[in-house]
Amino acid sequence: MKSIKRIAIFILVLALTNCITIKKVPEITEIGYSIIEGKKLKKSLGKSNHFIFLNHLSESDLTAFISYKLNADDDSYLQNIPVSINETRFLMTFYTVKSQEKTLNLLSPVVNRAINNSLNTGFNEDIQVDEYEFHYVAVYVESDMEADSLKEASIHRSIVERYLVELMDEYQRIGSVKELNFIINKN
């Protein structure tokens, strides 16, 4: 009876701790974006706040869209692009960032060993590490009056956030590279 309890407890603990996250990527909220401290996404971005969302196209496509939409120079490299919102000047810098999420699957070796023993199969009995790569766009915004216009106490946060949401929505409605080229070349 004690051994059955121990086995049940072991299986329960193993099932509860089955997938352990080794490295976690920032969560994008259900509205499609988040405003987070840059170093949580990539250490080189620093402690300032960034508006982040998933990039569904390539880095060059984002560059083409931002250059077209914000009339950025080709040699700007998407840095310090001047934008005027409600008669206030801002400088926006766009970064494309790859981030990986890694999870450790502890239950797979036990299950695979049991399957291998009973069915004589060749499933891998090693602990599995699953990696998923995500591509983000991170936008840093500053104004003439404050260095980080996306910080919580910023007087410009709401208008900048609204502007970036509209820009992000327009970019994410583009379904393919062909559609992006059509939009850019149409004008």
C-alpha positions, 0 to 999 in steps of 0.5 A, a space after each residue: 500500500 505504501 509503495 502505491 502511494 509513493 508511486 502515485 505521489 511521484 507520478 503526481 509530482 512529475 506531472 505537475 513539474 513536467 515542463 519547467 521553463 528554463 528561459 521565458 520570453 516576454 508575454 504579449 497581452 491579448 491586445 497584441 502588445 506589451 510595454 516592458 523594460 527593454 532588458 527583459 527582452 534583450 539586455 542591450 536594450 537597457 532599462 528604458 520601456 519599450 513597446 513590443 509586439 510580434 513581428 510576423 514578417 521579416 526584418 527587412 519588411 519591417 524596415 520597408 514599412 517603417 521607412 514608407 510609413 514614417 518617411 524615414 531616410 534609407 540610412 536611418 537604420 530605424 533609429 531616431 525617426 522624428 514623429 509628430 503626435 498632437 504637435 509634440 515631437 518624438 524620436 522613435 527607434 525600432 529594434 527587431 529582436 529574436 528571443 528563444 523560450 526553452 522548456 525542459 520536459 521531465 516526463 518524456 524520458 519516463 513515458 518513453 522508457 515505459 513505451 520502449 519496454 512494453 512495445 520494443 520501440 526506439 523512442 528517445 529516453 533523454 530529457 527533452 529541451 524544447 526551443 521556440 524562437 519568437 521575433 519581436 519589434 521593440 520601439 523606444 520613444 523619447 520626446 523633447 521633454 522626457 527621455 522615456 515617453 513610455 514609462 508609467 508616469 510619463 505625460 505622453 504615454 497614452 498618446 504614444 501608446 495609441 499611436 503605436 497601437 495604430 501603427 502596429 495594427 496597420 503593420 500586422 494587417 499586412 499578410 505577405 511581402 507581396 501585399 507590403 510591396 503593393 502598398 509601398 509601390 502604390 503611392 
